[in-house]
Structures are given as C-alpha cells and as structure tokens.
Amino acid sequence: MTKKKKIKKAVLPVAGLGTRFFPATRAQPKEMLPVVDKPVVQYIVEECIQSGIEEIIFVTGRNKRAIEDHFDYLPEFEEALLKNGMFESLKEFDDLRKMISFTYVRQDKQLGNGHALLCAEKAVNGQAFVFCNADDLIYAKEPAIRQMLRAYYKNEIVEEMIGVIEVAKQQVVKCGVIKASYPDKKDREVFEVEAIVEKPKIEKAPSNLANPGRYILTPSIFEALRETEPGIGGEIWISDAFSNLGKNKPIYACRIEGKRYDCGNKLEYLKAVVDFAKMNGEFGRDFRRWLEK
C-alpha cells in the first residue's frame, strides 16, 4: 500500500451568528469570546498547529471581520505591547502567525455545517483535510487532532474518520452519537462506524461516544454532501453526509482521550473559563485558592 500523504489543511466554520450568547455576540463573533486570555478560536488554531496543520481555511460570514483582524498584523497594537514590556506575549503570538497560513472563504447563507464545508471545496483543492468546529475545545495531553492523525496514518484502510469522545449520559441529547461495532472496548482506538444518530433521546442513544466536531475527510465528502437531504433544522449536516458515505464503503471512528467543552453552550463555556483559569501558570494557584474560599 502507498504511504498516505501528509494532511496539511483544516477547515474551520465560523459563520454562525452565536445567538445563544446574545447580546455578547451582537458585535463580535462567538468564536472570539475569551477563555481566560485567548479567544476560543485561537485554542483551536493552536491545536491545528500542534497537529502539523499548515493552512487554516476559515469559512466566514457577515460580522466576522474580528477573526481576520485577530490573526493579522496590527502594528499599532504590537507597538503598544512593546511599550508595555510584553515582549514574550508578542513573540509567542508572532511565532503562531508564522507557523500557519490563513485562507478565508464566505458562506452567504446559514444552511448548516455541511453547507459551510461545501463553500470550502475549491480551497481544499482535492486533498484530504481536517474539519474542526471552531467552538469545541478539547483539553488533552496530546492534541485531539494529532491523536486522530496519528491513528489515521497508522491505519492504511482508513479513508474518512470521525473523532469521538466519551460524554456524560445526559449530554447525548445535544450531540451526534455513533453506533459502532466496539464502542465499549477501551483498547480499541479505531473502530468501524455503523451509524451516526443526531441528538438522540437518552434511552435511544446507541452509545455515549459523541462527536466533538473533529473529522478527517477526503474530497468524497463533497459529492456526499450534494446528495444529502437537509436534516435537523432544515440544514445540511456533515454527520448525515458522513453516514451516507458509509453506504458505499467502511467509515471509521477514532476515540479521543481528553475533556470536551462545547463553548457554544453557556454553561460549558463557563466551565472552560474556570478550568483553564485553574490551570493557568501565571495565577492558577491563586485562583484555585479563591475558589476554595
């Protein structure tokens, strides 16, 4: 078998309006909400970089200019940082910008994450790629995308792969949950997917393995998306197209080790802020003491 080519591109959809966080998101993207001192989307970009991704394709919409500005060169802001002696912070961010390139494509209508991905088809340019939600944080010793890519390169028969992570039973109603041949065997990192069930009732959930918005995909997904009927909310969903792919060939899941925070949900976002603050090297110890009091 031929060795798989390195995956260099990741598609991040950021066109959603973030209405659940209104009015905070009235004039700023939900992906720019801070978790301690970084916006949510920067954590995702850093995960991509740490996983060997070289290009981020942002699928943007109206009122998303702040994301482009955040990763752009802002001379007046950087000059202010230097005046305040924040050399290390500036260097760290400059190094991040040098390690990856950014491409921006536009989604003019909110028709689901599958439609967002279709908007990025030309930018993907016929290559295998990563698709990643821009508001799903995963805290893990090894970055979640890197876990998936390691498994992907190791398993020659795998073409498309969905990431899955264990969630509490009561959370399955908010997630896409997989039905798999070996969902409970901890020693199996990669296994075949029989079906994906979007937001099932607790009693009907086939497992507690949920998709935290991480996929490895090939250009086959685009034709599958074009053939996929609108699903929940009348929108086109990648999970539905992924299931359609499974009608013609095996599709696989990769078990991710880590803790997920759905930062599109207010409670999960607040949990992320608290947990990441507790782990902060600058003030985490003092913060933990304050919480204890």
N, C-alpha and C positions, 0 to 999 in steps of 0.2 A: 504493500500500500504506500502511496505517496504521502510524504510528510505534510501536515496541514500548514497553510500559510499563516503567518502571524496576523492576528486581528488588531488593527490599528485605529479603527473608527468606533465612536459611540454616539448614538442618537439620544438626545435628552429633550423631551417635550416640555415646553414651558409656556404654552399659550393660554392655559386655563385662567379663568378670572379670579379664582380663590374666594368665591362668595361666602364661604363658611367663616372667613376671617374679616368680613366687612365690619366696621369701616377701616380697619388697619390696611386692607388691601385696595382701598379706593384709588390710591395714587401710587402704590408700589406693588410689584409682583409678590405673590405669596412665597415664591422661591427665594426672595430677598429678606424674609423675616429672619432675624438673628437668633442663632443658638449660641449664647454667650457673646463671642466677639467675631463670629463669622456668619455670613448668610447661609441658609440651608444648602443652596445650590453649590457653594464653594466646597462644602464637605463632599458632595457627590463628585465634583470635578477632581478633587484630591484623590478620591477613591479610584477614579479612572486612571489618573497619572500613576499611582502606586501599582496599578494593574498592567501597566505597559501600553495604555492607550495613548495615541499621539495626536488625534484630532477629535474634538467635540463638535457635533452638529446640533446646534440648538434649533428647535422648531418653535418659533416665537409668534406672538400676536400683537395686537394693539396694546399700548401702555406697558410694554416690556423693555423699553429702552434702558432701564436701570441695569438690567443684566449685562447688556453690551457695554455700558459705561463702566460697570464694576470691573470687568476684565480688560478694559482698555487702559492706555497710558494717559494718566491725568497729571500733567506737570505741576499745576498749581497745588494740588493736594500732596504730591510727593515732596514738593519744596517745603510745605508746612510740616510734614513728618520729619524731615531732616532738621528743620529749625528746632523742633521739639526733642531732638536726640533719639528719635525712634528708628535708628539705623537697622537694627536686626529685623524689626517688623517689616520695614520697607524691602530689605533684601530678600526676606522669605517670600514675600508676595511677588517680587520681580522674578525670582527663581521659578515660581509656579508658572508665571506667564510665559517664560522662555521654554518650558518643558512641553507645552502643548499648543496647538493652533485651534482657532475657533472659526466655525462657519455658521452663518445664520440663514435659515430659510423661513418663509412665512406661512402660517396656517390662517387663512382668512375667515374660516368658519369653525365653530366648536362642534365637531362631529365625532368626538371620541379619540382615544389614543391611537387606534388603528388608522384613522384618517390623518392624524398628525404624522405618523410614520410614512404614509404614502407621500406626504409632502416632501419627505427627505430622500425619496428614491433616487433622484439624479445625483444628489450629493454622496450617497452611499457608493455609487459608481460600480455596481456589480460585485461588490466584495462582501464577505461575511463580516458581521459587525455586532456590537453590543447595543441593546436598547435598555435604557435605565430611567426609571421615574426620577424626577428632579426634586421630589419632596419626601422620599422614603430613605431615611437614614438607617444604616446598619452599623452598630458598633461591634467590631470583631478584631481579634488578634491579627488575623490575615484578612485583608480587604475582601469583601464579598465577591466582587467581580474577579479578583485574582483567583479565589477559590474555584470559581466556575471555569475560568480559562485554563487553569491547571488541569482540571478534570476533562475539559474539552480536548486539549491537546493529547492527553494520555489515552483517550478512548477513540480509536480511529473510526469506529462505526457511527459515532455521534455527529450529526449534521446540525440540527437545531436543539437547543437546550433551554429549559425554563428553570430559574432558580426557585427553590422552596425553602421555607424556614418554619420551624415549629412555632405555633402561636397558641395562646390560651383558647380553650374550647369556645368561650363566649365571643371570641373575636372572629370566628369563621364567617359570621353573617356579614362581615364587612370586606371579605377577601375573595379572591379566586382561589379555590381549593382543589387539589389534584386527587384523582383516584389512580393509584399506582399498584404495580404488582408486589412491591416490597416496601410499603410505607412505614412499617414499624421496625425494620431491621436496621439497627444503628450502624452496623458495619458497612452498609451499602451507601456509598457516596453518590453513585449514579444509578438510576433505575428507569425502566420504561414507564411512560405515562399512558394510562388507558383513557382518561377523560379529565377535563377541567370544568369544574362546576362554579359558576359565578355566584357569590353571596348566597350560599345555601342556608336553609334553616338548620339550627344546631343539630336537631335529631336526624337530619338527612345528609349531613356532611360526610363525605367518604373518608376523610382523614382530618388531621389538624395541621397539615402541611400546606401553607399558604404561599402565594407568590408575592414577594416584596418588590415587584417592579423591576426584575432583573431577567433579561433574556440574552441568549446568544442566537443569532438568526443568520440565515443566508438569503440571497435575493428571491428564493422561492416564496418567501412570506408575502411579497408584493402581489403576486398573482392570487395567492390565497386570500389576501385582504380584498382584492377586487371582486372575488366570488363570495365574500362573506355578507350575509344579510345583516342589517342593523339589529343590535341586541338591546340590552338594558338601556332605557332612556332614549331609544331610537338612534343610538350611536354605534359606530363600528369599533369593535374591541379586538386587540391583538390576541387575547386569550381565545376568542372564538376562532380566529384565523389559524392560530396555532393548533387548536383541536382539529380543524379541517385538514391541516397538513397530515395529521395522524391517520387519516383515512387511506392515504396512499403509501405511507412509509412510517417506520417507528419514530417516535419522538421521545425525548428523554428529559428527566428532571435531575438536578444536582442539589443535594442537601447542603445548605449554607449553615455554617456554625457562626452564631452571633446573636445580637439582640436588635430587633427592629423597632423603629419609631416612625409611625405614619404621621409626618409633620403637616399633612393636610387635614388632620384632626386636632381640634383644640387641646383636648386632654393629653393626647400622645405628644403633641408639640411641647406642652409644659413639662411633661416627664423628661423629654430630651434636654430641655434647658436645664433642669435640675440635675440630671445625671451627668451631663457634660460639665456643668459647673463644679460638681463634686470631684471630678477627675482633673480639673484644671491645675496645671503645675504652679501657676502664679498664686492663686488664692483658694484652691480647692480645700485645703485643710481648714482654713478659717471659715469657709462656707459650711463645711460639714459640722463644725462646732456650733455655728449659729443655728443650723437646722436642729441640732440636738437640743438646743435650749428652747 
